Amino acid sequence: MKTLRARLGRDDAGMSTAEYAVGTVGACGLGGVLVKLAQSPWFGNLVKDVIDNVTHWLPF
């Protein structure tokens, strides 16, 4: 008795076009959120504070 995969004559080795589209939309959405976060004053102040205080955290 043949398995379902053997009867269909194809394998699931790669993604289909719809899966690529969903993955692309998800990646663009996440990228948009990260860009918006990076442009916020809160994030800018956080980066500035980290850079200003990094000398206190280093062992030398």
mmCIF file of the N, C-alpha and C atoms, coordinates in Angstrom:
data_MODEL
# 
_entry.id   MODEL 
# 
loop_
_atom_site.group_PDB 
_atom_site.id 
_atom_site.type_symbol 
_atom_site.label_atom_id 
_atom_site.label_alt_id 
_atom_site.label_comp_id 
_atom_site.label_asym_id 
_atom_site.label_entity_id 
_atom_site.label_seq_id 
_atom_site.pdbx_PDB_ins_code 
_atom_site.Cartn_x 
_atom_site.Cartn_y 
_atom_site.Cartn_z 
_atom_site.occupancy 
_atom_site.B_iso_or_equiv 
_atom_site.pdbx_formal_charge 
_atom_site.auth_seq_id 
_atom_site.auth_comp_id 
_atom_site.auth_asym_id 
_atom_site.auth_atom_id 
_atom_site.pdbx_PDB_model_num 
ATOM 1   N N  . MET A 1 1  ? 0.844  -1.172 0.000  1.00 0.00 ? 1  MET A N  1 
ATOM 2   C CA . MET A 1 1  ? 0.000  0.000  0.000  1.00 0.00 ? 1  MET A CA 1 
ATOM 3   C C  . MET A 1 1  ? 0.896  1.245  0.000  1.00 0.00 ? 1  MET A C  1 
ATOM 4   N N  . LYS A 1 2  ? 0.628  2.153  -0.903 1.00 0.00 ? 2  LYS A N  1 
ATOM 5   C CA . LYS A 1 2  ? 1.419  3.368  -1.031 1.00 0.00 ? 2  LYS A CA 1 
ATOM 6   C C  . LYS A 1 2  ? 0.990  4.403  0.016  1.00 0.00 ? 2  LYS A C  1 
ATOM 7   N N  . THR A 1 3  ? 1.951  5.172  0.431  1.00 0.00 ? 3  THR A N  1 
ATOM 8   C CA . THR A 1 3  ? 1.624  6.250  1.360  1.00 0.00 ? 3  THR A CA 1 
ATOM 9   C C  . THR A 1 3  ? 0.972  7.389  0.599  1.00 0.00 ? 3  THR A C  1 
ATOM 10  N N  . LEU A 1 4  ? 0.378  8.290  1.337  1.00 0.00 ? 4  LEU A N  1 
ATOM 11  C CA . LEU A 1 4  ? -0.302 9.431  0.718  1.00 0.00 ? 4  LEU A CA 1 
ATOM 12  C C  . LEU A 1 4  ? 0.689  10.279 -0.070 1.00 0.00 ? 4  LEU A C  1 
ATOM 13  N N  . ARG A 1 5  ? 1.869  10.486 0.470  1.00 0.00 ? 5  ARG A N  1 
ATOM 14  C CA . ARG A 1 5  ? 2.883  11.291 -0.220 1.00 0.00 ? 5  ARG A CA 1 
ATOM 15  C C  . ARG A 1 5  ? 3.304  10.630 -1.530 1.00 0.00 ? 5  ARG A C  1 
ATOM 16  N N  . ALA A 1 6  ? 3.455  9.332  -1.515 1.00 0.00 ? 6  ALA A N  1 
ATOM 17  C CA . ALA A 1 6  ? 3.848  8.624  -2.731 1.00 0.00 ? 6  ALA A CA 1 
ATOM 18  C C  . ALA A 1 6  ? 2.727  8.673  -3.769 1.00 0.00 ? 6  ALA A C  1 
ATOM 19  N N  . ARG A 1 7  ? 1.487  8.631  -3.321 1.00 0.00 ? 7  ARG A N  1 
ATOM 20  C CA . ARG A 1 7  ? 0.373  8.691  -4.259 1.00 0.00 ? 7  ARG A CA 1 
ATOM 21  C C  . ARG A 1 7  ? 0.229  10.074 -4.883 1.00 0.00 ? 7  ARG A C  1 
ATOM 22  N N  . LEU A 1 8  ? 0.516  11.110 -4.119 1.00 0.00 ? 8  LEU A N  1 
ATOM 23  C CA . LEU A 1 8  ? 0.410  12.456 -4.667 1.00 0.00 ? 8  LEU A CA 1 
ATOM 24  C C  . LEU A 1 8  ? 1.571  12.788 -5.595 1.00 0.00 ? 8  LEU A C  1 
ATOM 25  N N  . GLY A 1 9  ? 2.684  12.117 -5.430 1.00 0.00 ? 9  GLY A N  1 
ATOM 26  C CA . GLY A 1 9  ? 3.820  12.302 -6.304 1.00 0.00 ? 9  GLY A CA 1 
ATOM 27  C C  . GLY A 1 9  ? 4.613  13.574 -6.038 1.00 0.00 ? 9  GLY A C  1 
ATOM 28  N N  . ARG A 1 10 ? 4.535  14.100 -4.827 1.00 0.00 ? 10 ARG A N  1 
ATOM 29  C CA . ARG A 1 10 ? 5.298  15.304 -4.488 1.00 0.00 ? 10 ARG A CA 1 
ATOM 30  C C  . ARG A 1 10 ? 5.712  15.231 -3.021 1.00 0.00 ? 10 ARG A C  1 
ATOM 31  N N  . ASP A 1 11 ? 6.661  16.077 -2.676 1.00 0.00 ? 11 ASP A N  1 
ATOM 32  C CA . ASP A 1 11 ? 7.103  16.106 -1.287 1.00 0.00 ? 11 ASP A CA 1 
ATOM 33  C C  . ASP A 1 11 ? 6.922  17.515 -0.725 1.00 0.00 ? 11 ASP A C  1 
ATOM 34  N N  . ASP A 1 12 ? 7.107  17.654 0.556  1.00 0.00 ? 12 ASP A N  1 
ATOM 35  C CA . ASP A 1 12 ? 6.972  18.942 1.229  1.00 0.00 ? 12 ASP A CA 1 
ATOM 36  C C  . ASP A 1 12 ? 8.335  19.521 1.559  1.00 0.00 ? 12 ASP A C  1 
ATOM 37  N N  . ALA A 1 13 ? 9.240  19.541 0.602  1.00 0.00 ? 13 ALA A N  1 
ATOM 38  C CA . ALA A 1 13 ? 10.596 19.999 0.863  1.00 0.00 ? 13 ALA A CA 1 
ATOM 39  C C  . ALA A 1 13 ? 10.681 21.509 0.987  1.00 0.00 ? 13 ALA A C  1 
ATOM 40  N N  . GLY A 1 14 ? 9.831  22.264 0.300  1.00 0.00 ? 14 GLY A N  1 
ATOM 41  C CA . GLY A 1 14 ? 9.936  23.719 0.313  1.00 0.00 ? 14 GLY A CA 1 
ATOM 42  C C  . GLY A 1 14 ? 8.611  24.377 0.620  1.00 0.00 ? 14 GLY A C  1 
ATOM 43  N N  . MET A 1 15 ? 8.663  25.698 0.684  1.00 0.00 ? 15 MET A N  1 
ATOM 44  C CA . MET A 1 15 ? 7.448  26.455 0.945  1.00 0.00 ? 15 MET A CA 1 
ATOM 45  C C  . MET A 1 15 ? 6.733  26.766 -0.367 1.00 0.00 ? 15 MET A C  1 
ATOM 46  N N  . SER A 1 16 ? 5.445  26.879 -0.273 1.00 0.00 ? 16 SER A N  1 
ATOM 47  C CA . SER A 1 16 ? 4.672  27.265 -1.451 1.00 0.00 ? 16 SER A CA 1 
ATOM 48  C C  . SER A 1 16 ? 4.626  28.790 -1.550 1.00 0.00 ? 16 SER A C  1 
ATOM 49  N N  . THR A 1 17 ? 4.089  29.292 -2.627 1.00 0.00 ? 17 THR A N  1 
ATOM 50  C CA . THR A 1 17 ? 4.026  30.738 -2.848 1.00 0.00 ? 17 THR A CA 1 
ATOM 51  C C  . THR A 1 17 ? 3.211  31.425 -1.762 1.00 0.00 ? 17 THR A C  1 
ATOM 52  N N  . ALA A 1 18 ? 2.125  30.813 -1.337 1.00 0.00 ? 18 ALA A N  1 
ATOM 53  C CA . ALA A 1 18 ? 1.304  31.412 -0.282 1.00 0.00 ? 18 ALA A CA 1 
ATOM 54  C C  . ALA A 1 18 ? 2.069  31.493 1.029  1.00 0.00 ? 18 ALA A C  1 
ATOM 55  N N  . GLU A 1 19 ? 2.866  30.488 1.335  1.00 0.00 ? 19 GLU A N  1 
ATOM 56  C CA . GLU A 1 19 ? 3.657  30.518 2.563  1.00 0.00 ? 19 GLU A CA 1 
ATOM 57  C C  . GLU A 1 19 ? 4.727  31.599 2.499  1.00 0.00 ? 19 GLU A C  1 
ATOM 58  N N  . TYR A 1 20 ? 5.338  31.780 1.320  1.00 0.00 ? 20 TYR A N  1 
ATOM 59  C CA . TYR A 1 20 ? 6.302  32.875 1.144  1.00 0.00 ? 20 TYR A CA 1 
ATOM 60  C C  . TYR A 1 20 ? 5.612  34.226 1.353  1.00 0.00 ? 20 TYR A C  1 
ATOM 61  N N  . ALA A 1 21 ? 4.399  34.369 0.821  1.00 0.00 ? 21 ALA A N  1 
ATOM 62  C CA . ALA A 1 21 ? 3.679  35.636 0.953  1.00 0.00 ? 21 ALA A CA 1 
ATOM 63  C C  . ALA A 1 21 ? 3.363  35.932 2.418  1.00 0.00 ? 21 ALA A C  1 
ATOM 64  N N  . VAL A 1 22 ? 2.905  34.943 3.148  1.00 0.00 ? 22 VAL A N  1 
ATOM 65  C CA . VAL A 1 22 ? 2.595  35.136 4.566  1.00 0.00 ? 22 VAL A CA 1 
ATOM 66  C C  . VAL A 1 22 ? 3.859  35.458 5.349  1.00 0.00 ? 22 VAL A C  1 
ATOM 67  N N  . GLY A 1 23 ? 4.946  34.776 5.056  1.00 0.00 ? 23 GLY A N  1 
ATOM 68  C CA . GLY A 1 23 ? 6.214  35.046 5.731  1.00 0.00 ? 23 GLY A CA 1 
ATOM 69  C C  . GLY A 1 23 ? 6.736  36.437 5.427  1.00 0.00 ? 23 GLY A C  1 
ATOM 70  N N  . THR A 1 24 ? 6.598  36.877 4.184  1.00 0.00 ? 24 THR A N  1 
ATOM 71  C CA . THR A 1 24 ? 7.046  38.214 3.792  1.00 0.00 ? 24 THR A CA 1 
ATOM 72  C C  . THR A 1 24 ? 6.222  39.292 4.479  1.00 0.00 ? 24 THR A C  1 
ATOM 73  N N  . VAL A 1 25 ? 4.916  39.120 4.521  1.00 0.00 ? 25 VAL A N  1 
ATOM 74  C CA . VAL A 1 25 ? 4.048  40.093 5.180  1.00 0.00 ? 25 VAL A CA 1 
ATOM 75  C C  . VAL A 1 25 ? 4.367  40.147 6.676  1.00 0.00 ? 25 VAL A C  1 
ATOM 76  N N  . GLY A 1 26 ? 4.588  39.006 7.279  1.00 0.00 ? 26 GLY A N  1 
ATOM 77  C CA . GLY A 1 26 ? 4.942  38.978 8.704  1.00 0.00 ? 26 GLY A CA 1 
ATOM 78  C C  . GLY A 1 26 ? 6.265  39.671 8.980  1.00 0.00 ? 26 GLY A C  1 
ATOM 79  N N  . ALA A 1 27 ? 7.260  39.417 8.141  1.00 0.00 ? 27 ALA A N  1 
ATOM 80  C CA . ALA A 1 27 ? 8.572  40.047 8.320  1.00 0.00 ? 27 ALA A CA 1 
ATOM 81  C C  . ALA A 1 27 ? 8.484  41.560 8.119  1.00 0.00 ? 27 ALA A C  1 
ATOM 82  N N  . CYS A 1 28 ? 7.721  41.999 7.136  1.00 0.00 ? 28 CYS A N  1 
ATOM 83  C CA . CYS A 1 28 ? 7.563  43.443 6.904  1.00 0.00 ? 28 CYS A CA 1 
ATOM 84  C C  . CYS A 1 28 ? 6.812  44.101 8.062  1.00 0.00 ? 28 CYS A C  1 
ATOM 85  N N  . GLY A 1 29 ? 5.827  43.432 8.586  1.00 0.00 ? 29 GLY A N  1 
ATOM 86  C CA . GLY A 1 29 ? 5.090  43.973 9.730  1.00 0.00 ? 29 GLY A CA 1 
ATOM 87  C C  . GLY A 1 29 ? 5.984  44.119 10.953 1.00 0.00 ? 29 GLY A C  1 
ATOM 88  N N  . LEU A 1 30 ? 6.774  43.102 11.233 1.00 0.00 ? 30 LEU A N  1 
ATOM 89  C CA . LEU A 1 30 ? 7.693  43.156 12.367 1.00 0.00 ? 30 LEU A CA 1 
ATOM 90  C C  . LEU A 1 30 ? 8.746  44.237 12.139 1.00 0.00 ? 30 LEU A C  1 
ATOM 91  N N  . GLY A 1 31 ? 9.243  44.345 10.919 1.00 0.00 ? 31 GLY A N  1 
ATOM 92  C CA . GLY A 1 31 ? 10.211 45.391 10.601 1.00 0.00 ? 31 GLY A CA 1 
ATOM 93  C C  . GLY A 1 31 ? 9.629  46.781 10.800 1.00 0.00 ? 31 GLY A C  1 
ATOM 94  N N  . GLY A 1 32 ? 8.386  46.966 10.412 1.00 0.00 ? 32 GLY A N  1 
ATOM 95  C CA . GLY A 1 32 ? 7.725  48.254 10.613 1.00 0.00 ? 32 GLY A CA 1 
ATOM 96  C C  . GLY A 1 32 ? 7.588  48.613 12.078 1.00 0.00 ? 32 GLY A C  1 
ATOM 97  N N  . VAL A 1 33 ? 7.250  47.628 12.892 1.00 0.00 ? 33 VAL A N  1 
ATOM 98  C CA . VAL A 1 33 ? 7.148  47.861 14.337 1.00 0.00 ? 33 VAL A CA 1 
ATOM 99  C C  . VAL A 1 33 ? 8.510  48.228 14.912 1.00 0.00 ? 33 VAL A C  1 
ATOM 100 N N  . LEU A 1 34 ? 9.554  47.541 14.487 1.00 0.00 ? 34 LEU A N  1 
ATOM 101 C CA . LEU A 1 34 ? 10.895 47.843 14.996 1.00 0.00 ? 34 LEU A CA 1 
ATOM 102 C C  . LEU A 1 34 ? 11.371 49.222 14.561 1.00 0.00 ? 34 LEU A C  1 
ATOM 103 N N  . VAL A 1 35 ? 11.070 49.620 13.332 1.00 0.00 ? 35 VAL A N  1 
ATOM 104 C CA . VAL A 1 35 ? 11.446 50.962 12.866 1.00 0.00 ? 35 VAL A CA 1 
ATOM 105 C C  . VAL A 1 35 ? 10.714 52.018 13.677 1.00 0.00 ? 35 VAL A C  1 
ATOM 106 N N  . LYS A 1 36 ? 9.426  51.810 13.901 1.00 0.00 ? 36 LYS A N  1 
ATOM 107 C CA . LYS A 1 36 ? 8.653  52.775 14.687 1.00 0.00 ? 36 LYS A CA 1 
ATOM 108 C C  . LYS A 1 36 ? 9.187  52.862 16.112 1.00 0.00 ? 36 LYS A C  1 
ATOM 109 N N  . LEU A 1 37 ? 9.555  51.735 16.691 1.00 0.00 ? 37 LEU A N  1 
ATOM 110 C CA . LEU A 1 37 ? 10.123 51.725 18.039 1.00 0.00 ? 37 LEU A CA 1 
ATOM 111 C C  . LEU A 1 37 ? 11.460 52.449 18.061 1.00 0.00 ? 37 LEU A C  1 
ATOM 112 N N  . ALA A 1 38 ? 12.299 52.229 17.067 1.00 0.00 ? 38 ALA A N  1 
ATOM 113 C CA . ALA A 1 38 ? 13.623 52.849 17.025 1.00 0.00 ? 38 ALA A CA 1 
ATOM 114 C C  . ALA A 1 38 ? 13.527 54.359 16.834 1.00 0.00 ? 38 ALA A C  1 
ATOM 115 N N  . GLN A 1 39 ? 12.445 54.856 16.263 1.00 0.00 ? 39 GLN A N  1 
ATOM 116 C CA . GLN A 1 39 ? 12.282 56.287 16.055 1.00 0.00 ? 39 GLN A CA 1 
ATOM 117 C C  . GLN A 1 39 ? 11.654 56.988 17.254 1.00 0.00 ? 39 GLN A C  1 
ATOM 118 N N  . SER A 1 40 ? 11.254 56.229 18.268 1.00 0.00 ? 40 SER A N  1 
ATOM 119 C CA . SER A 1 40 ? 10.612 56.849 19.423 1.00 0.00 ? 40 SER A CA 1 
ATOM 120 C C  . SER A 1 40 ? 11.641 57.506 20.334 1.00 0.00 ? 40 SER A C  1 
ATOM 121 N N  . PRO A 1 41 ? 11.249 58.574 21.019 1.00 0.00 ? 41 PRO A N  1 
ATOM 122 C CA . PRO A 1 41 ? 12.170 59.239 21.951 1.00 0.00 ? 41 PRO A CA 1 
ATOM 123 C C  . PRO A 1 41 ? 12.614 58.313 23.089 1.00 0.00 ? 41 PRO A C  1 
ATOM 124 N N  . TRP A 1 42 ? 11.727 57.443 23.529 1.00 0.00 ? 42 TRP A N  1 
ATOM 125 C CA . TRP A 1 42 ? 12.070 56.517 24.610 1.00 0.00 ? 42 TRP A CA 1 
ATOM 126 C C  . TRP A 1 42 ? 13.259 55.643 24.209 1.00 0.00 ? 42 TRP A C  1 
ATOM 127 N N  . PHE A 1 43 ? 13.240 55.111 23.021 1.00 0.00 ? 43 PHE A N  1 
ATOM 128 C CA . PHE A 1 43 ? 14.321 54.244 22.562 1.00 0.00 ? 43 PHE A CA 1 
ATOM 129 C C  . PHE A 1 43 ? 15.612 55.039 22.374 1.00 0.00 ? 43 PHE A C  1 
ATOM 130 N N  . GLY A 1 44 ? 15.505 56.252 21.847 1.00 0.00 ? 44 GLY A N  1 
ATOM 131 C CA . GLY A 1 44 ? 16.681 57.098 21.684 1.00 0.00 ? 44 GLY A CA 1 
ATOM 132 C C  . GLY A 1 44 ? 17.337 57.415 23.018 1.00 0.00 ? 44 GLY A C  1 
ATOM 133 N N  . ASN A 1 45 ? 16.508 57.708 24.022 1.00 0.00 ? 45 ASN A N  1 
ATOM 134 C CA . ASN A 1 45 ? 17.050 57.969 25.362 1.00 0.00 ? 45 ASN A CA 1 
ATOM 135 C C  . ASN A 1 45 ? 17.686 56.720 25.954 1.00 0.00 ? 45 ASN A C  1 
ATOM 136 N N  . LEU A 1 46 ? 17.091 55.567 25.710 1.00 0.00 ? 46 LEU A N  1 
ATOM 137 C CA . LEU A 1 46 ? 17.651 54.318 26.217 1.00 0.00 ? 46 LEU A CA 1 
ATOM 138 C C  . LEU A 1 46 ? 19.025 54.056 25.611 1.00 0.00 ? 46 LEU A C  1 
ATOM 139 N N  . VAL A 1 47 ? 19.153 54.222 24.310 1.00 0.00 ? 47 VAL A N  1 
ATOM 140 C CA . VAL A 1 47 ? 20.444 54.004 23.648 1.00 0.00 ? 47 VAL A CA 1 
ATOM 141 C C  . VAL A 1 47 ? 21.474 55.002 24.154 1.00 0.00 ? 47 VAL A C  1 
ATOM 142 N N  . LYS A 1 48 ? 21.070 56.262 24.314 1.00 0.00 ? 48 LYS A N  1 
ATOM 143 C CA . LYS A 1 48 ? 21.996 57.280 24.818 1.00 0.00 ? 48 LYS A CA 1 
ATOM 144 C C  . LYS A 1 48 ? 22.465 56.938 26.230 1.00 0.00 ? 48 LYS A C  1 
ATOM 145 N N  . ASP A 1 49 ? 21.558 56.506 27.092 1.00 0.00 ? 49 ASP A N  1 
ATOM 146 C CA . ASP A 1 49 ? 21.930 56.133 28.459 1.00 0.00 ? 49 ASP A CA 1 
ATOM 147 C C  . ASP A 1 49 ? 22.879 54.938 28.477 1.00 0.00 ? 49 ASP A C  1 
ATOM 148 N N  . VAL A 1 50 ? 22.620 53.958 27.620 1.00 0.00 ? 50 VAL A N  1 
ATOM 149 C CA . VAL A 1 50 ? 23.497 52.785 27.554 1.00 0.00 ? 50 VAL A CA 1 
ATOM 150 C C  . VAL A 1 50 ? 24.896 53.191 27.109 1.00 0.00 ? 50 VAL A C  1 
ATOM 151 N N  . ILE A 1 51 ? 24.980 54.037 26.097 1.00 0.00 ? 51 ILE A N  1 
ATOM 152 C CA . ILE A 1 51 ? 26.288 54.469 25.602 1.00 0.00 ? 51 ILE A CA 1 
ATOM 153 C C  . ILE A 1 51 ? 27.012 55.303 26.658 1.00 0.00 ? 51 ILE A C  1 
ATOM 154 N N  . ASP A 1 52 ? 26.277 56.166 27.360 1.00 0.00 ? 52 ASP A N  1 
ATOM 155 C CA . ASP A 1 52 ? 26.892 56.997 28.393 1.00 0.00 ? 52 ASP A CA 1 
ATOM 156 C C  . ASP A 1 52 ? 27.389 56.174 29.585 1.00 0.00 ? 52 ASP A C  1 
ATOM 157 N N  . ASN A 1 53 ? 26.701 55.085 29.902 1.00 0.00 ? 53 ASN A N  1 
ATOM 158 C CA . ASN A 1 53 ? 27.036 54.311 31.095 1.00 0.00 ? 53 ASN A CA 1 
ATOM 159 C C  . ASN A 1 53 ? 27.835 53.048 30.806 1.00 0.00 ? 53 ASN A C  1 
ATOM 160 N N  . VAL A 1 54 ? 28.198 52.794 29.569 1.00 0.00 ? 54 VAL A N  1 
ATOM 161 C CA . VAL A 1 54 ? 28.881 51.557 29.236 1.00 0.00 ? 54 VAL A CA 1 
ATOM 162 C C  . VAL A 1 54 ? 30.255 51.471 29.913 1.00 0.00 ? 54 VAL A C  1 
ATOM 163 N N  . THR A 1 55 ? 30.870 52.611 30.159 1.00 0.00 ? 55 THR A N  1 
ATOM 164 C CA . THR A 1 55 ? 32.187 52.585 30.817 1.00 0.00 ? 55 THR A CA 1 
ATOM 165 C C  . THR A 1 55 ? 32.086 52.094 32.259 1.00 0.00 ? 55 THR A C  1 
ATOM 166 N N  . HIS A 1 56 ? 30.939 52.256 32.884 1.00 0.00 ? 56 HIS A N  1 
ATOM 167 C CA . HIS A 1 56 ? 30.762 51.774 34.265 1.00 0.00 ? 56 HIS A CA 1 
ATOM 168 C C  . HIS A 1 56 ? 30.590 50.250 34.304 1.00 0.00 ? 56 HIS A C  1 
ATOM 169 N N  . TRP A 1 57 ? 30.143 49.668 33.207 1.00 0.00 ? 57 TRP A N  1 
ATOM 170 C CA . TRP A 1 57 ? 29.889 48.229 33.173 1.00 0.00 ? 57 TRP A CA 1 
ATOM 171 C C  . TRP A 1 57 ? 31.102 47.428 32.751 1.00 0.00 ? 57 TRP A C  1 
ATOM 172 N N  . LEU A 1 58 ? 32.050 48.064 32.079 1.00 0.00 ? 58 LEU A N  1 
ATOM 173 C CA . LEU A 1 58 ? 33.229 47.342 31.577 1.00 0.00 ? 58 LEU A CA 1 
ATOM 174 C C  . LEU A 1 58 ? 34.206 47.079 32.717 1.00 0.00 ? 58 LEU A C  1 
ATOM 175 N N  . PRO A 1 59 ? 34.866 45.942 32.689 1.00 0.00 ? 59 PRO A N  1 
ATOM 176 C CA . PRO A 1 59 ? 35.778 45.592 33.790 1.00 0.00 ? 59 PRO A CA 1 
ATOM 177 C C  . PRO A 1 59 ? 37.116 46.301 33.731 1.00 0.00 ? 59 PRO A C  1 
ATOM 178 N N  . PHE A 1 60 ? 37.405 47.055 32.702 1.00 0.00 ? 60 PHE A N  1 
ATOM 179 C CA . PHE A 1 60 ? 38.710 47.730 32.616 1.00 0.00 ? 60 PHE A CA 1 
ATOM 180 C C  . PHE A 1 60 ? 38.572 49.220 32.584 1.00 0.00 ? 60 PHE A C  1 
# 
